Amino acid sequence: MQTKFLIGGLLIAASIIFLLVSSLSANTQYYMTVDEIVAQGAEAQGRDLRVSGAVLGETITMNNETLEINFTVVNIPGDQAEIDAQGGMAEALHAATLDPTRTRLQVVYYGAKPDLLKNEAQAIMSGKVGEDGRFYASELLLKCPSKYNEAIPTAEANN
């Protein structure tokens, strides 16, 4: 009787471990900065990645027939302390787009052009690096830099 319980318990434990390991490895997505992706080069290809960067507005192009959108993002700090030191996210995005020495990554996305896809927007993308070194985004989230500006109190509110 105890042998049956022992074998049953071992089978249940092995099943749980197998399910945990297989589910974690199948859905693993690495968050990387633009600097890290470019530095890894071929090593980053084919892996599910998430990356964030500041959009360079002058690089945005769209093919209306294929719905292919191409644009370039530049590296932004991955550390909140660095962002705070630059005066907040809006200032960090602005500084990143003006700095010609920042690492750049070309992005390809298929779909309708989002309204928020413009200069200095923060792009948060999921996808893979292709053999051509471009990032093929399957998901594109955008945050407008004005979102980070605090509302300025009006004179009437102070009275």
LUMKOL-995954 format. One line per 4 residues: number of its first residue (from 1); their letters; for each residue x, y, z of N, C-alpha, C. Coordinates in steps of 0.1 Angstrom, whole numbers, always signed. Layout:
// LUMKOL-995954
NUM> a> X/Y/Z/X/Y/Z/X/Y/Z | ...
// end
This chain:
// LUMKOL-995954
1> mqtk> +8/-12/+0/+0/+0/+0/+9/+13/+0 | +19/+13/+8/+28/+25/+9/+36/+26/-4 | +39/+16/-11/+46/+16/-23/+38/+23/-34 | +25/+21/-34/+16/+27/-44/+15/+42/-41
5> flig> +14/+46/-29/+14/+60/-25/+27/+67/-29 | +38/+60/-27/+51/+66/-30/+53/+67/-45 | +49/+57/-53/+50/+58/-67/+41/+69/-73 | +28/+70/-67/+19/+80/-71/+24/+94/-68
9> glli> +30/+96/-56/+35/+109/-52/+47/+113/-61 | +55/+103/-64/+67/+106/-73/+62/+110/-87 | +52/+103/-92/+46/+107/-106/+40/+121/-106 | +33/+124/-95/+27/+137/-94/+38/+148/-93
13> aasi> +48/+146/-85/+59/+156/-83/+66/+157/-97 | +69/+146/-104/+76/+147/-117/+67/+154/-127 | +54/+152/-127/+45/+159/-136/+45/+174/-133 | +45/+178/-121/+45/+192/-117/+58/+199/-121
17> ifll> +69/+192/-119/+82/+198/-123/+83/+199/-138 | +78/+189/-145/+79/+190/-160/+70/+201/-165 | +58/+203/-160/+50/+214/-164/+56/+227/-161 | +61/+229/-150/+68/+242/-146/+79/+245/-155
21> vssl> +88/+235/-157/+100/+238/-166/+96/+240/-180 | +87/+233/-185/+83/+235/-199/+75/+248/-202 | +67/+252/-192/+60/+264/-194/+69/+277/-192 | +78/+276/-183/+87/+287/-182/+97/+289/-194
25> sant> +102/+278/-199/+111/+279/-210/+104/+283/-223 | +92/+279/-225/+84/+282/-237/+80/+297/-238 | +78/+303/-227/+73/+317/-227/+84/+327/-222 | +96/+323/-221/+107/+332/-217/+109/+343/-227
29> qyym> +108/+355/-222/+111/+367/-231/+121/+376/-223 | +132/+379/-230/+142/+387/-223/+140/+402/-226 | +141/+410/-216/+141/+425/-218/+155/+429/-220 | +158/+436/-230/+171/+441/-233/+171/+455/-238
33> tvde> +182/+462/-236/+183/+476/-241/+188/+475/-255 | +186/+486/-262/+191/+487/-276/+206/+484/-276 | +214/+490/-267/+228/+487/-266/+231/+473/-265 | +224/+465/-257/+226/+451/-255/+223/+443/-267
37> ivaq> +213/+446/-274/+209/+439/-286/+220/+441/-297 | +224/+453/-299/+234/+456/-309/+247/+450/-305 | +251/+450/-293/+263/+444/-288/+264/+429/-290 | +252/+422/-288/+252/+408/-290/+252/+403/-304
41> gaea> +247/+412/-313/+247/+409/-327/+240/+396/-330 | +247/+386/-336/+241/+374/-341/+235/+365/-329 | +241/+367/-317/+236/+360/-305/+222/+363/-302 | +217/+375/-305/+204/+380/-302/+194/+375/-312
45> qgrd> +198/+370/-323/+189/+366/-334/+180/+354/-330 | +167/+355/-334/+158/+344/-332/+152/+343/-318 | +157/+350/-308/+152/+349/-294/+140/+358/-293 | +131/+355/-284/+120/+364/-281/+125/+374/-272
49> lrvs> +124/+387/-276/+130/+398/-269/+119/+409/-267 | +122/+417/-257/+114/+429/-255/+124/+440/-253 | +122/+451/-260/+132/+462/-260/+124/+475/-260 | +130/+485/-255/+125/+499/-254/+135/+509/-259
53> gavl> +130/+519/-267/+138/+529/-272/+131/+541/-275 | +138/+552/-278/+132/+565/-282/+131/+565/-297 | +119/+568/-303/+117/+568/-317/+123/+581/-323 | +130/+579/-334/+135/+590/-342/+125/+593/-353
57> geti> +118/+604/-352/+107/+607/-360/+110/+608/-375 | +122/+613/-379/+125/+614/-393/+128/+601/-400 | +129/+590/-392/+131/+577/-398/+119/+569/-401 | +107/+574/-397/+95/+566/-399/+90/+566/-413
61> tmnn> +89/+554/-419/+83/+553/-432/+73/+541/-432 | +63/+542/-441/+53/+532/-442/+50/+529/-456 | +48/+516/-459/+43/+511/-471/+29/+508/-470 | +20/+516/-476/+5/+514/-474/+0/+501/-480
65> etle> +7/+496/-490/+2/+483/-496/+5/+471/-487 | +17/+470/-481/+20/+459/-473/+18/+462/-458 | +15/+474/-454/+14/+479/-440/+27/+477/-432 | +38/+477/-439/+51/+476/-433/+55/+490/-428
69> inft> +58/+491/-415/+63/+504/-410/+78/+502/-406 | +86/+511/-410/+100/+510/-406/+104/+523/-398 | +111/+521/-388/+116/+533/-380/+128/+529/-372 | +135/+539/-367/+147/+536/-359/+144/+541/-344
73> vvni> +149/+533/-335/+149/+537/-321/+163/+538/-316 | +165/+547/-306/+178/+549/-300/+178/+544/-286 | +189/+541/-281/+190/+536/-267/+186/+546/-257 | +178/+542/-247/+175/+550/-236/+179/+543/-223
77> pgdq> +182/+550/-212/+187/+543/-200/+177/+532/-196 | +182/+521/-191/+174/+510/-186/+172/+511/-171 | +179/+520/-165/+179/+522/-150/+171/+534/-146 | +162/+533/-137/+154/+544/-133/+162/+555/-127
81> aeid> +173/+552/-120/+182/+562/-114/+188/+571/-125 | +192/+565/-136/+197/+572/-148/+187/+582/-154 | +174/+577/-155/+164/+585/-160/+161/+596/-151 | +160/+594/-138/+158/+605/-129/+169/+615/-129
85> aqgg> +181/+611/-131/+192/+620/-131/+192/+629/-143 | +185/+625/-154/+183/+633/-166/+171/+642/-165 | +164/+642/-154/+152/+650/-153/+139/+644/-156 | +139/+630/-156/+126/+623/-159/+126/+617/-173
89> maea> +116/+609/-176/+115/+602/-188/+114/+611/-201 | +106/+622/-200/+105/+631/-211/+118/+636/-215 | +126/+640/-205/+140/+646/-208/+149/+635/-213 | +148/+623/-208/+157/+612/-212/+154/+609/-227
93> lhaa> +141/+608/-231/+137/+606/-245/+142/+617/-254 | +141/+629/-250/+145/+641/-258/+160/+640/-260 | +167/+638/-249/+182/+638/-249/+187/+626/-258 | +180/+615/-258/+184/+603/-266/+183/+606/-280
97> tldp> +172/+613/-285/+170/+615/-299/+179/+626/-304 | +185/+634/-296/+194/+645/-300/+208/+640/-300 | +211/+629/-294/+225/+625/-292/+229/+615/-304 | +238/+620/-313/+241/+612/-325/+250/+600/-321
101> trtr> +255/+599/-309/+264/+588/-305/+256/+577/-299 | +243/+578/-297/+235/+567/-291/+234/+556/-301 | +234/+544/-295/+232/+532/-303/+218/+532/-309 | +217/+528/-322/+204/+528/-329/+201/+514/-334
105> lqvv> +188/+511/-335/+182/+499/-339/+171/+501/-349 | +172/+495/-361/+161/+496/-370/+150/+486/-367 | +138/+491/-368/+126/+483/-364/+117/+481/-376 | +111/+469/-377/+101/+467/-388/+89/+462/-380
109> yyga> +77/+468/-384/+64/+464/-378/+54/+463/-388 | +45/+453/-388/+35/+452/-398/+21/+455/-391 | +14/+465/-396/+1/+468/-391/-2/+483/-394 | -14/+487/-389/-18/+501/-391/-8/+510/-383
113> kpdl> -5/+521/-388/+4/+531/-382/-3/+537/-369 | +3/+534/-357/-3/+540/-345/-2/+555/-345 | -12/+562/-340/-12/+577/-339/+0/+582/-331 | +4/+574/-321/+15/+579/-312/+29/+576/-317
117> lkne> +30/+570/-329/+43/+568/-335/+48/+581/-341 | +57/+588/-333/+62/+600/-337/+75/+603/-329 | +82/+613/-333/+95/+617/-327/+94/+617/-312 | +104/+611/-305/+106/+611/-291/+96/+603/-283
121> aqai> +88/+595/-290/+79/+586/-283/+87/+574/-278 | +83/+569/-267/+89/+557/-262/+82/+545/-268 | +90/+537/-275/+85/+525/-281/+89/+513/-273 | +79/+505/-269/+82/+492/-262/+77/+481/-271
125> msgk> +87/+473/-275/+84/+463/-286/+88/+449/-281 | +80/+439/-286/+83/+425/-284/+85/+420/-298 | +94/+411/-300/+97/+405/-313/+111/+398/-313 | +116/+397/-325/+129/+390/-327/+138/+398/-336
129> vged> +151/+396/-334/+161/+402/-343/+163/+393/-355 | +162/+398/-367/+163/+390/-379/+178/+389/-383 | +180/+381/-393/+194/+379/-398/+200/+392/-404 | +191/+401/-408/+196/+414/-413/+199/+424/-402
133> grfy> +198/+420/-390/+201/+429/-378/+190/+438/-374 | +179/+438/-382/+167/+446/-378/+158/+439/-368 | +151/+446/-360/+142/+441/-350/+128/+440/-356 | +123/+428/-357/+110/+426/-363/+100/+425/-351
137> asel> +92/+436/-349/+83/+437/-338/+70/+430/-341 | +66/+422/-332/+52/+415/-333/+42/+423/-325 | +47/+431/-315/+39/+439/-307/+46/+452/-305 | +38/+463/-306/+43/+476/-305/+35/+485/-296
141> llkc> +40/+489/-285/+34/+498/-275/+41/+511/-275 | +33/+522/-275/+40/+535/-276/+35/+544/-265 | +44/+552/-260/+41/+562/-249/+46/+576/-254 | +37/+585/-255/+40/+598/-260/+48/+606/-249
145> psky> +58/+613/-253/+66/+620/-243/+58/+630/-235 | +47/+636/-240/+39/+645/-233/+32/+638/-221 | +31/+625/-221/+25/+617/-210/+33/+619/-198 | +46/+621/-200/+55/+622/-188/+56/+636/-182
149> neai> +51/+646/-190/+51/+660/-184/+40/+661/-174 | +44/+667/-163/+34/+669/-152/+25/+681/-156 | +13/+680/-152/+3/+691/-155/+8/+703/-147 | +8/+714/-154/+12/+727/-148/-1/+733/-142
153> ptae> -1/+736/-129/-13/+742/-123/-16/+756/-128 | -28/+758/-130/-32/+772/-136/-33/+782/-124 | -33/+794/-128/-33/+805/-118/-47/+804/-110 | -58/+800/-117/-71/+799/-111/-71/+789/-100
157> ann> -63/+778/-102/-63/+767/-93/-56/+771/-80 | -47/+781/-81/-39/+785/-69/-47/+795/-61 | -58/+800/-66/-65/+810/-59/-76/+804/-50
// end
